Each structure stands twice: as structure tokens, then as C-alpha cells.
Amino acid sequence: MSIHTVERVLYEIASSPAIAAAYKADPAKFLASYPLEAEEAQMVLGLRFRELTDRGLNHMLAMRAFSALQGRDKVSDYLRELKG
């Protein structure tokens, strides 16, 4: 697994409300336009940020992407997930 493409996907989601909305509208279709391995796509689809950060995803990028998709008011959920 190369975390580079996953980071690119999540950076784009975190950086643009329009891109985040496109992901939310049809996550599988959105991810199909990126050269992700099946396992990577499943982790992104499942918002499995703990697994992704364990594999090298930048923590700040993960939190920004989570906030873009779930809302800033849910960051405590993100932090709980990281603790396991």
C-alpha cells in the first residue's frame, strides 16, 4: 500500500467543500477516479482513519478530511476512534 494516493484523495476532500460534497453524494464513484488499491478504497469508504494513520497517513490531514466529511462538531468522535 502506498499512502500517497490516499493522502491526495483526502487532501482534495479536505480542501474543497465541492469535492467533499461530490464524495458524500457517491463515495464509490468518486473514489473510482483515483488509482487506489481495493484495500485503500475500502479504508477510505469506511472512514477507517485509525488504520490509515497506522499505515502512515498524516494525522492532521486525517482530522481535516474527517471534519470535511463529518463536520467539525464530530471531531471528538474522530479522536475516540484514534484511541481505539
PDB file as gemmi writes it, atoms N, CA and C in Angstrom:
CRYST1    1.000    1.000    1.000  90.00  90.00  90.00 P 1                      
ATOM      1  N   MET A   1       0.834  -1.176   0.000  1.00  0.00           N  
ATOM      2  CA  MET A   1       0.000   0.000   0.000  1.00  0.00           C  
ATOM      3  C   MET A   1       0.880   1.242   0.000  1.00  0.00           C  
ATOM      4  N   SER A   2       0.548   2.170  -0.890  1.00  0.00           N  
ATOM      5  CA  SER A   2       1.213   3.464  -0.920  1.00  0.00           C  
ATOM      6  C   SER A   2       0.234   4.501  -0.388  1.00  0.00           C  
ATOM      7  N   ILE A   3       0.632   5.185   0.652  1.00  0.00           N  
ATOM      8  CA  ILE A   3      -0.273   6.140   1.281  1.00  0.00           C  
ATOM      9  C   ILE A   3      -0.407   7.414   0.453  1.00  0.00           C  
ATOM     10  N   HIS A   4       0.470   7.610  -0.526  1.00  0.00           N  
ATOM     11  CA  HIS A   4       0.478   8.850  -1.307  1.00  0.00           C  
ATOM     12  C   HIS A   4      -0.873   9.142  -1.972  1.00  0.00           C  
ATOM     13  N   THR A   5      -1.453   8.177  -2.639  1.00  0.00           N  
ATOM     14  CA  THR A   5      -2.728   8.410  -3.326  1.00  0.00           C  
ATOM     15  C   THR A   5      -3.851   8.644  -2.329  1.00  0.00           C  
ATOM     16  N   VAL A   6      -3.835   7.914  -1.236  1.00  0.00           N  
ATOM     17  CA  VAL A   6      -4.844   8.122  -0.183  1.00  0.00           C  
ATOM     18  C   VAL A   6      -4.736   9.555   0.339  1.00  0.00           C  
ATOM     19  N   GLU A   7      -3.511  10.018   0.578  1.00  0.00           N  
ATOM     20  CA  GLU A   7      -3.329  11.388   1.048  1.00  0.00           C  
ATOM     21  C   GLU A   7      -3.828  12.397   0.026  1.00  0.00           C  
ATOM     22  N   ARG A   8      -3.584  12.140  -1.235  1.00  0.00           N  
ATOM     23  CA  ARG A   8      -4.069  13.055  -2.277  1.00  0.00           C  
ATOM     24  C   ARG A   8      -5.588  13.132  -2.265  1.00  0.00           C  
ATOM     25  N   VAL A   9      -6.247  11.985  -2.180  1.00  0.00           N  
ATOM     26  CA  VAL A   9      -7.715  11.941  -2.142  1.00  0.00           C  
ATOM     27  C   VAL A   9      -8.229  12.732  -0.941  1.00  0.00           C  
ATOM     28  N   LEU A  10      -7.687  12.451   0.228  1.00  0.00           N  
ATOM     29  CA  LEU A  10      -8.175  13.099   1.441  1.00  0.00           C  
ATOM     30  C   LEU A  10      -7.827  14.582   1.473  1.00  0.00           C  
ATOM     31  N   TYR A  11      -6.682  14.957   0.903  1.00  0.00           N  
ATOM     32  CA  TYR A  11      -6.331  16.376   0.812  1.00  0.00           C  
ATOM     33  C   TYR A  11      -7.349  17.115  -0.049  1.00  0.00           C  
ATOM     34  N   GLU A  12      -7.699  16.524  -1.176  1.00  0.00           N  
ATOM     35  CA  GLU A  12      -8.670  17.164  -2.062  1.00  0.00           C  
ATOM     36  C   GLU A  12     -10.036  17.288  -1.387  1.00  0.00           C  
ATOM     37  N   ILE A  13     -10.453  16.257  -0.668  1.00  0.00           N  
ATOM     38  CA  ILE A  13     -11.725  16.305   0.066  1.00  0.00           C  
ATOM     39  C   ILE A  13     -11.674  17.397   1.132  1.00  0.00           C  
ATOM     40  N   ALA A  14     -10.573  17.458   1.867  1.00  0.00           N  
ATOM     41  CA  ALA A  14     -10.442  18.428   2.961  1.00  0.00           C  
ATOM     42  C   ALA A  14     -10.313  19.858   2.465  1.00  0.00           C  
ATOM     43  N   SER A  15      -9.823  20.025   1.248  1.00  0.00           N  
ATOM     44  CA  SER A  15      -9.540  21.365   0.734  1.00  0.00           C  
ATOM     45  C   SER A  15     -10.687  22.026  -0.004  1.00  0.00           C  
ATOM     46  N   SER A  16     -11.721  21.272  -0.332  1.00  0.00           N  
ATOM     47  CA  SER A  16     -12.785  21.840  -1.150  1.00  0.00           C  
ATOM     48  C   SER A  16     -14.155  21.322  -0.722  1.00  0.00           C  
ATOM     49  N   PRO A  17     -15.018  22.211  -0.283  1.00  0.00           N  
ATOM     50  CA  PRO A  17     -16.373  21.775   0.054  1.00  0.00           C  
ATOM     51  C   PRO A  17     -17.094  21.116  -1.130  1.00  0.00           C  
ATOM     52  N   ALA A  18     -16.833  21.576  -2.337  1.00  0.00           N  
ATOM     53  CA  ALA A  18     -17.471  20.978  -3.517  1.00  0.00           C  
ATOM     54  C   ALA A  18     -16.984  19.542  -3.722  1.00  0.00           C  
ATOM     55  N   ILE A  19     -15.706  19.312  -3.513  1.00  0.00           N  
ATOM     56  CA  ILE A  19     -15.170  17.958  -3.667  1.00  0.00           C  
ATOM     57  C   ILE A  19     -15.682  17.069  -2.536  1.00  0.00           C  
ATOM     58  N   ALA A  20     -15.747  17.592  -1.317  1.00  0.00           N  
ATOM     59  CA  ALA A  20     -16.305  16.822  -0.208  1.00  0.00           C  
ATOM     60  C   ALA A  20     -17.757  16.446  -0.501  1.00  0.00           C  
ATOM     61  N   ALA A  21     -18.507  17.372  -1.079  1.00  0.00           N  
ATOM     62  CA  ALA A  21     -19.908  17.090  -1.429  1.00  0.00           C  
ATOM     63  C   ALA A  21     -20.001  16.021  -2.501  1.00  0.00           C  
ATOM     64  N   ALA A  22     -19.088  16.051  -3.472  1.00  0.00           N  
ATOM     65  CA  ALA A  22     -19.079  15.023  -4.520  1.00  0.00           C  
ATOM     66  C   ALA A  22     -18.785  13.649  -3.923  1.00  0.00           C  
ATOM     67  N   TYR A  23     -17.861  13.611  -2.977  1.00  0.00           N  
ATOM     68  CA  TYR A  23     -17.567  12.346  -2.300  1.00  0.00           C  
ATOM     69  C   TYR A  23     -18.798  11.854  -1.552  1.00  0.00           C  
ATOM     70  N   LYS A  24     -19.431  12.733  -0.787  1.00  0.00           N  
ATOM     71  CA  LYS A  24     -20.606  12.347   0.006  1.00  0.00           C  
ATOM     72  C   LYS A  24     -21.761  11.868  -0.874  1.00  0.00           C  
ATOM     73  N   ALA A  25     -21.898  12.470  -2.054  1.00  0.00           N  
ATOM     74  CA  ALA A  25     -23.004  12.110  -2.942  1.00  0.00           C  
ATOM     75  C   ALA A  25     -22.887  10.683  -3.450  1.00  0.00           C  
ATOM     76  N   ASP A  26     -21.667  10.254  -3.756  1.00  0.00           N  
ATOM     77  CA  ASP A  26     -21.450   8.893  -4.270  1.00  0.00           C  
ATOM     78  C   ASP A  26     -19.992   8.514  -4.026  1.00  0.00           C  
ATOM     79  N   PRO A  27     -19.675   8.081  -2.802  1.00  0.00           N  
ATOM     80  CA  PRO A  27     -18.279   7.794  -2.455  1.00  0.00           C  
ATOM     81  C   PRO A  27     -17.581   6.806  -3.390  1.00  0.00           C  
ATOM     82  N   ALA A  28     -18.242   5.715  -3.736  1.00  0.00           N  
ATOM     83  CA  ALA A  28     -17.598   4.707  -4.590  1.00  0.00           C  
ATOM     84  C   ALA A  28     -17.286   5.274  -5.971  1.00  0.00           C  
ATOM     85  N   LYS A  29     -18.221   6.000  -6.531  1.00  0.00           N  
ATOM     86  CA  LYS A  29     -17.998   6.625  -7.848  1.00  0.00           C  
ATOM     87  C   LYS A  29     -16.861   7.637  -7.769  1.00  0.00           C  
ATOM     88  N   PHE A  30     -16.856   8.431  -6.714  1.00  0.00           N  
ATOM     89  CA  PHE A  30     -15.803   9.425  -6.521  1.00  0.00           C  
ATOM     90  C   PHE A  30     -14.431   8.753  -6.467  1.00  0.00           C  
ATOM     91  N   LEU A  31     -14.309   7.711  -5.657  1.00  0.00           N  
ATOM     92  CA  LEU A  31     -13.020   7.044  -5.490  1.00  0.00           C  
ATOM     93  C   LEU A  31     -12.574   6.287  -6.734  1.00  0.00           C  
ATOM     94  N   ALA A  32     -13.508   5.915  -7.586  1.00  0.00           N  
ATOM     95  CA  ALA A  32     -13.160   5.175  -8.804  1.00  0.00           C  
ATOM     96  C   ALA A  32     -12.258   5.986  -9.732  1.00  0.00           C  
ATOM     97  N   SER A  33     -12.251   7.282  -9.571  1.00  0.00           N  
ATOM     98  CA  SER A  33     -11.417   8.120 -10.443  1.00  0.00           C  
ATOM     99  C   SER A  33      -9.966   8.211  -9.958  1.00  0.00           C  
ATOM    100  N   TYR A  34      -9.652   7.537  -8.864  1.00  0.00           N  
ATOM    101  CA  TYR A  34      -8.291   7.534  -8.324  1.00  0.00           C  
ATOM    102  C   TYR A  34      -7.709   6.121  -8.404  1.00  0.00           C  
ATOM    103  N   PRO A  35      -6.397   6.016  -8.619  1.00  0.00           N  
ATOM    104  CA  PRO A  35      -5.769   4.685  -8.700  1.00  0.00           C  
ATOM    105  C   PRO A  35      -5.487   4.085  -7.318  1.00  0.00           C  
ATOM    106  N   LEU A  36      -6.552   3.841  -6.571  1.00  0.00           N  
ATOM    107  CA  LEU A  36      -6.421   3.247  -5.245  1.00  0.00           C  
ATOM    108  C   LEU A  36      -6.483   1.732  -5.336  1.00  0.00           C  
ATOM    109  N   GLU A  37      -5.732   1.060  -4.484  1.00  0.00           N  
ATOM    110  CA  GLU A  37      -5.884  -0.381  -4.344  1.00  0.00           C  
ATOM    111  C   GLU A  37      -7.225  -0.629  -3.655  1.00  0.00           C  
ATOM    112  N   ALA A  38      -7.768  -1.814  -3.815  1.00  0.00           N  
ATOM    113  CA  ALA A  38      -9.075  -2.140  -3.230  1.00  0.00           C  
ATOM    114  C   ALA A  38      -9.081  -1.917  -1.715  1.00  0.00           C  
ATOM    115  N   GLU A  39      -8.024  -2.336  -1.045  1.00  0.00           N  
ATOM    116  CA  GLU A  39      -7.941  -2.177   0.411  1.00  0.00           C  
ATOM    117  C   GLU A  39      -7.924  -0.698   0.799  1.00  0.00           C  
ATOM    118  N   GLU A  40      -7.202   0.107   0.050  1.00  0.00           N  
ATOM    119  CA  GLU A  40      -7.163   1.543   0.328  1.00  0.00           C  
ATOM    120  C   GLU A  40      -8.550   2.161   0.168  1.00  0.00           C  
ATOM    121  N   ALA A  41      -9.216   1.813  -0.918  1.00  0.00           N  
ATOM    122  CA  ALA A  41     -10.550   2.349  -1.169  1.00  0.00           C  
ATOM    123  C   ALA A  41     -11.506   1.954  -0.054  1.00  0.00           C  
ATOM    124  N   GLN A  42     -11.414   0.720   0.426  1.00  0.00           N  
ATOM    125  CA  GLN A  42     -12.297   0.274   1.497  1.00  0.00           C  
ATOM    126  C   GLN A  42     -12.035   1.034   2.794  1.00  0.00           C  
ATOM    127  N   MET A  43     -10.782   1.332   3.072  1.00  0.00           N  
ATOM    128  CA  MET A  43     -10.466   2.097   4.274  1.00  0.00           C  
ATOM    129  C   MET A  43     -11.006   3.520   4.179  1.00  0.00           C  
ATOM    130  N   VAL A  44     -10.895   4.126   3.000  1.00  0.00           N  
ATOM    131  CA  VAL A  44     -11.429   5.479   2.819  1.00  0.00           C  
ATOM    132  C   VAL A  44     -12.959   5.435   2.881  1.00  0.00           C  
ATOM    133  N   LEU A  45     -13.570   4.487   2.190  1.00  0.00           N  
ATOM    134  CA  LEU A  45     -15.031   4.371   2.219  1.00  0.00           C  
ATOM    135  C   LEU A  45     -15.562   4.179   3.631  1.00  0.00           C  
ATOM    136  N   GLY A  46     -14.843   3.412   4.429  1.00  0.00           N  
ATOM    137  CA  GLY A  46     -15.260   3.141   5.798  1.00  0.00           C  
ATOM    138  C   GLY A  46     -14.801   4.197   6.793  1.00  0.00           C  
ATOM    139  N   LEU A  47     -14.119   5.231   6.271  1.00  0.00           N  
ATOM    140  CA  LEU A  47     -13.560   6.280   7.130  1.00  0.00           C  
ATOM    141  C   LEU A  47     -12.771   5.675   8.281  1.00  0.00           C  
ATOM    142  N   ARG A  48     -11.932   4.698   7.936  1.00  0.00           N  
ATOM    143  CA  ARG A  48     -11.136   3.971   8.928  1.00  0.00           C  
ATOM    144  C   ARG A  48      -9.807   4.711   9.145  1.00  0.00           C  
ATOM    145  N   PHE A  49      -9.939   5.867   9.780  1.00  0.00           N  
ATOM    146  CA  PHE A  49      -8.780   6.750   9.929  1.00  0.00           C  
ATOM    147  C   PHE A  49      -7.705   6.171  10.838  1.00  0.00           C  
ATOM    148  N   ARG A  50      -8.089   5.396  11.816  1.00  0.00           N  
ATOM    149  CA  ARG A  50      -7.060   4.805  12.686  1.00  0.00           C  
ATOM    150  C   ARG A  50      -6.166   3.878  11.873  1.00  0.00           C  
ATOM    151  N   GLU A  51      -6.761   3.029  11.055  1.00  0.00           N  
ATOM    152  CA  GLU A  51      -5.950   2.137  10.215  1.00  0.00           C  
ATOM    153  C   GLU A  51      -5.086   2.933   9.252  1.00  0.00           C  
ATOM    154  N   LEU A  52      -5.663   3.977   8.694  1.00  0.00           N  
ATOM    155  CA  LEU A  52      -4.909   4.786   7.733  1.00  0.00           C  
ATOM    156  C   LEU A  52      -3.737   5.496   8.407  1.00  0.00           C  
ATOM    157  N   THR A  53      -3.958   6.052   9.598  1.00  0.00           N  
ATOM    158  CA  THR A  53      -2.840   6.717  10.281  1.00  0.00           C  
ATOM    159  C   THR A  53      -1.810   5.698  10.756  1.00  0.00           C  
ATOM    160  N   ASP A  54      -2.263   4.510  11.127  1.00  0.00           N  
ATOM    161  CA  ASP A  54      -1.307   3.451  11.489  1.00  0.00           C  
ATOM    162  C   ASP A  54      -0.420   3.080  10.307  1.00  0.00           C  
ATOM    163  N   ARG A  55      -0.921   3.301   9.107  1.00  0.00           N  
ATOM    164  CA  ARG A  55      -0.160   2.981   7.889  1.00  0.00           C  
ATOM    165  C   ARG A  55       0.568   4.190   7.312  1.00  0.00           C  
ATOM    166  N   GLY A  56       0.554   5.291   8.055  1.00  0.00           N  
ATOM    167  CA  GLY A  56       1.376   6.426   7.652  1.00  0.00           C  
ATOM    168  C   GLY A  56       0.634   7.675   7.227  1.00  0.00           C  
ATOM    169  N   LEU A  57      -0.684   7.664   7.225  1.00  0.00           N  
ATOM    170  CA  LEU A  57      -1.429   8.864   6.869  1.00  0.00           C  
ATOM    171  C   LEU A  57      -1.160   9.950   7.898  1.00  0.00           C  
ATOM    172  N   ASN A  58      -0.926  11.148   7.431  1.00  0.00           N  
ATOM    173  CA  ASN A  58      -0.683  12.293   8.294  1.00  0.00           C  
ATOM    174  C   ASN A  58      -1.907  12.544   9.181  1.00  0.00           C  
ATOM    175  N   HIS A  59      -1.687  12.667  10.477  1.00  0.00           N  
ATOM    176  CA  HIS A  59      -2.789  12.831  11.428  1.00  0.00           C  
ATOM    177  C   HIS A  59      -3.586  14.115  11.202  1.00  0.00           C  
ATOM    178  N   MET A  60      -2.908  15.196  10.892  1.00  0.00           N  
ATOM    179  CA  MET A  60      -3.624  16.460  10.669  1.00  0.00           C  
ATOM    180  C   MET A  60      -4.483  16.379   9.410  1.00  0.00           C  
ATOM    181  N   LEU A  61      -3.963  15.750   8.376  1.00  0.00           N  
ATOM    182  CA  LEU A  61      -4.741  15.572   7.160  1.00  0.00           C  
ATOM    183  C   LEU A  61      -5.956  14.691   7.434  1.00  0.00           C  
ATOM    184  N   ALA A  62      -5.771  13.645   8.208  1.00  0.00           N  
ATOM    185  CA  ALA A  62      -6.887  12.758   8.550  1.00  0.00           C  
ATOM    186  C   ALA A  62      -7.970  13.534   9.288  1.00  0.00           C  
ATOM    187  N   MET A  63      -7.576  14.367  10.244  1.00  0.00           N  
ATOM    188  CA  MET A  63      -8.557  15.134  11.010  1.00  0.00           C  
ATOM    189  C   MET A  63      -9.267  16.157  10.122  1.00  0.00           C  
ATOM    190  N   ARG A  64      -8.546  16.786   9.203  1.00  0.00           N  
ATOM    191  CA  ARG A  64      -9.173  17.742   8.284  1.00  0.00           C  
ATOM    192  C   ARG A  64     -10.180  17.048   7.383  1.00  0.00           C  
ATOM    193  N   ALA A  65      -9.822  15.880   6.871  1.00  0.00           N  
ATOM    194  CA  ALA A  65     -10.738  15.145   5.997  1.00  0.00           C  
ATOM    195  C   ALA A  65     -11.964  14.692   6.787  1.00  0.00           C  
ATOM    196  N   PHE A  66     -11.745  14.194   7.996  1.00  0.00           N  
ATOM    197  CA  PHE A  66     -12.869  13.800   8.842  1.00  0.00           C  
ATOM    198  C   PHE A  66     -13.806  14.980   9.059  1.00  0.00           C  
ATOM    199  N   SER A  67     -13.250  16.127   9.395  1.00  0.00           N  
ATOM    200  CA  SER A  67     -14.066  17.325   9.624  1.00  0.00           C  
ATOM    201  C   SER A  67     -14.840  17.727   8.385  1.00  0.00           C  
ATOM    202  N   ALA A  68     -14.212  17.620   7.220  1.00  0.00           N  
ATOM    203  CA  ALA A  68     -14.885  17.980   5.971  1.00  0.00           C  
ATOM    204  C   ALA A  68     -16.053  17.052   5.680  1.00  0.00           C  
ATOM    205  N   LEU A  69     -15.921  15.794   6.072  1.00  0.00           N  
ATOM    206  CA  LEU A  69     -16.963  14.806   5.771  1.00  0.00           C  
ATOM    207  C   LEU A  69     -18.011  14.661   6.877  1.00  0.00           C  
ATOM    208  N   GLN A  70     -17.591  14.782   8.121  1.00  0.00           N  
ATOM    209  CA  GLN A  70     -18.499  14.532   9.236  1.00  0.00           C  
ATOM    210  C   GLN A  70     -18.917  15.802   9.972  1.00  0.00           C  
ATOM    211  N   GLY A  71     -18.163  16.871   9.798  1.00  0.00           N  
ATOM    212  CA  GLY A  71     -18.446  18.126  10.494  1.00  0.00           C  
ATOM    213  C   GLY A  71     -17.508  18.333  11.665  1.00  0.00           C  
ATOM    214  N   ARG A  72     -17.169  19.574  11.900  1.00  0.00           N  
ATOM    215  CA  ARG A  72     -16.232  19.899  12.987  1.00  0.00           C  
ATOM    216  C   ARG A  72     -16.774  19.515  14.354  1.00  0.00           C  
ATOM    217  N   ASP A  73     -18.078  19.501  14.482  1.00  0.00           N  
ATOM    218  CA  ASP A  73     -18.669  19.157  15.768  1.00  0.00           C  
ATOM    219  C   ASP A  73     -18.491  17.680  16.122  1.00  0.00           C  
ATOM    220  N   LYS A  74     -18.012  16.883  15.181  1.00  0.00           N  
ATOM    221  CA  LYS A  74     -17.814  15.444  15.414  1.00  0.00           C  
ATOM    222  C   LYS A  74     -16.348  15.072  15.634  1.00  0.00           C  
ATOM    223  N   VAL A  75     -15.473  16.066  15.769  1.00  0.00           N  
ATOM    224  CA  VAL A  75     -14.044  15.777  15.926  1.00  0.00           C  
ATOM    225  C   VAL A  75     -13.781  14.910  17.157  1.00  0.00           C  
ATOM    226  N   SER A  76     -14.592  15.054  18.183  1.00  0.00           N  
ATOM    227  CA  SER A  76     -14.402  14.190  19.363  1.00  0.00           C  
ATOM    228  C   SER A  76     -14.603  12.719  18.996  1.00  0.00           C  
ATOM    229  N   ASP A  77     -15.498  12.428  18.045  1.00  0.00           N  
ATOM    230  CA  ASP A  77     -15.667  11.051  17.566  1.00  0.00           C  
ATOM    231  C   ASP A  77     -14.396  10.562  16.875  1.00  0.00           C  
ATOM    232  N   TYR A  78     -13.790  11.437  16.095  1.00  0.00           N  
ATOM    233  CA  TYR A  78     -12.538  11.106  15.409  1.00  0.00           C  
ATOM    234  C   TYR A  78     -11.456  10.767  16.443  1.00  0.00           C  
ATOM    235  N   LEU A  79     -11.335  11.593  17.456  1.00  0.00           N  
ATOM    236  CA  LEU A  79     -10.311  11.368  18.472  1.00  0.00           C  
ATOM    237  C   LEU A  79     -10.538  10.070  19.238  1.00  0.00           C  
ATOM    238  N   ARG A  80     -11.815   9.762  19.513  1.00  0.00           N  
ATOM    239  CA  ARG A  80     -12.131   8.488  20.172  1.00  0.00           C  
ATOM    240  C   ARG A  80     -11.740   7.300  19.290  1.00  0.00           C  
ATOM    241  N   GLU A  81     -11.988   7.420  17.990  1.00  0.00           N  
ATOM    242  CA  GLU A  81     -11.624   6.341  17.073  1.00  0.00           C  
ATOM    243  C   GLU A  81     -10.125   6.105  17.076  1.00  0.00           C  
ATOM    244  N   LEU A  82      -9.348   7.178  17.120  1.00  0.00           N  
ATOM    245  CA  LEU A  82      -7.892   7.017  17.115  1.00  0.00           C  
ATOM    246  C   LEU A  82      -7.395   6.320  18.373  1.00  0.00           C  
ATOM    247  N   LYS A  83      -8.051   6.563  19.480  1.00  0.00           N  
ATOM    248  CA  LYS A  83      -7.651   5.907  20.728  1.00  0.00           C  
ATOM    249  C   LYS A  83      -7.995   4.429  20.748  1.00  0.00           C  
ATOM    250  N   GLY A  84      -8.994   4.057  19.919  1.00  0.00           N  
ATOM    251  CA  GLY A  84      -9.386   2.655  19.829  1.00  0.00           C  
ATOM    252  C   GLY A  84     -10.303   2.283  20.877  1.00  0.00           C  
TER     253      GLY A  84                                                      
END                                                                             
